[in-house]
Structure formats: C-alpha cells, structure tokens
C-alpha cells in the first residue's frame, strides 16, 4: 500500500496511470520463485500477479455492491415508513 507523497511520486515516475489516487496497491511477484513453463525461459509471475489483481478488483466490486445494496435497503425502509406515516395520518 503506497500513500506517502514520496511513494506516490515514485509511482508517478513509473506510470501515468495513477489518475490522482491517494492510495495505490502494488501487486508484485518474486521472479526467483515462479513456475517456469516447460520448454520456455519465461515464468508465470506476470500472469499470477494479474490474477491476484483481478481477484482484488472483483472483491472490491462485491463489497461496493453490498454497501450500495445496504444503503438502498435502508433508504427504501425509511421511504416506506415515511409513506406509511403519511397515509396513516390522512
């Protein structure tokens, strides 16, 4: 997790894709500890890190949808309760 001004400046030197975010999650891998494809010199590190980042994004989306659902449910209950009070007074 990168949040310091110094760290964010280093991220900005590496990529233009921070888009002003105040927090950056860095997903990395150890190039000396990856699966090497048979018959190739290339390891699985990039794919593995990409899978982890994808799962992190999907989990974040799930959490956001849960929060939005809870907020919508609370607002709906408040709305129904208010409507019920208005109808009852009439």
C-alpha positions as CSV (number, residue, x, y, z in Angstrom):
1,X,0.0,0.0,0.0
2,X,1.5,3.3,-1.1
3,X,0.1,6.5,0.4
4,X,3.1,8.8,1.2
5,X,3.9,11.7,-1.1
6,X,7.3,10.2,-1.7
7,X,5.9,6.8,-2.6
8,X,3.3,8.3,-4.9
9,X,5.9,10.4,-6.6
10,X,7.9,7.2,-7.3
11,X,4.7,5.6,-8.7
12,X,4.1,8.6,-11.0
13,X,7.7,8.2,-12.4
14,X,6.8,4.6,-13.3
15,X,3.4,5.0,-14.8
16,X,1.0,7.8,-15.9
17,X,-2.0,5.6,-14.7
18,X,-2.4,6.8,-11.1
19,X,-5.0,9.3,-12.1
20,X,-4.6,11.3,-8.8
21,X,-5.4,8.4,-6.5
22,X,-4.3,9.0,-2.9
23,X,-3.7,5.3,-2.3
24,X,-2.0,2.7,-4.6
25,X,-2.0,-1.0,-4.1
26,X,1.1,-2.6,-5.6
27,X,0.9,-6.2,-6.7
28,X,4.3,-7.8,-7.3
29,X,6.0,-11.2,-7.5
30,X,9.3,-12.7,-6.8
31,X,11.0,-13.5,-10.2
32,X,13.1,-16.2,-8.5
33,X,10.0,-18.0,-7.1
34,X,7.7,-18.6,-10.0
35,X,6.5,-21.5,-12.1
36,X,8.6,-21.8,-15.3
37,X,6.7,-23.0,-18.3
38,X,8.1,-26.3,-19.7
39,X,10.4,-25.7,-22.6
40,X,10.4,-21.9,-22.1
41,X,12.5,-19.4,-20.2
42,X,9.5,-17.4,-19.2
43,X,7.9,-17.6,-15.7
44,X,4.3,-17.2,-14.6
45,X,4.9,-14.2,-12.4
46,X,3.1,-11.6,-14.6
47,X,0.1,-13.9,-15.0
48,X,-0.1,-14.8,-11.3
49,X,0.1,-11.1,-10.3
50,X,-2.6,-10.2,-12.8
51,X,-4.9,-12.9,-11.4
52,X,-4.3,-11.6,-7.9
53,X,-5.1,-8.0,-9.0
54,X,-8.2,-9.2,-10.8
55,X,-9.5,-11.0,-7.8
56,X,-8.8,-8.0,-5.6
57,X,-10.8,-5.8,-8.1
58,X,-13.7,-8.3,-8.1
59,X,-13.7,-8.5,-4.3
60,X,-13.8,-4.7,-4.1
61,X,-16.7,-4.6,-6.6
62,X,-18.5,-7.1,-4.5
63,X,-18.0,-5.1,-1.3
64,X,-19.2,-1.9,-3.1
65,X,-22.3,-3.6,-4.3
66,X,-23.0,-4.9,-0.8
67,X,-22.7,-1.4,0.6
68,X,-24.8,0.1,-2.1
69,X,-27.4,-2.6,-1.5
70,X,-27.5,-2.0,2.2
71,X,-27.8,1.8,1.8
72,X,-30.6,1.3,-0.8
73,X,-32.4,-1.1,1.6
74,X,-32.1,1.4,4.5
75,X,-33.3,4.2,2.3
76,X,-36.2,2.1,1.0
77,X,-37.3,1.2,4.5
78,X,-37.2,4.8,5.5
79,X,-39.2,5.8,2.5
80,X,-41.8,3.1,3.1
81,X,-42.0,4.1,6.8
82,X,-42.5,7.7,5.9
83,X,-45.1,6.9,3.2
84,X,-46.9,4.7,5.8
85,X,-47.0,7.6,8.3
86,X,-48.4,10.0,5.6
87,X,-51.1,7.6,4.6
88,X,-52.0,6.8,8.2
89,X,-52.4,10.5,9.0
90,X,-54.8,11.0,6.1
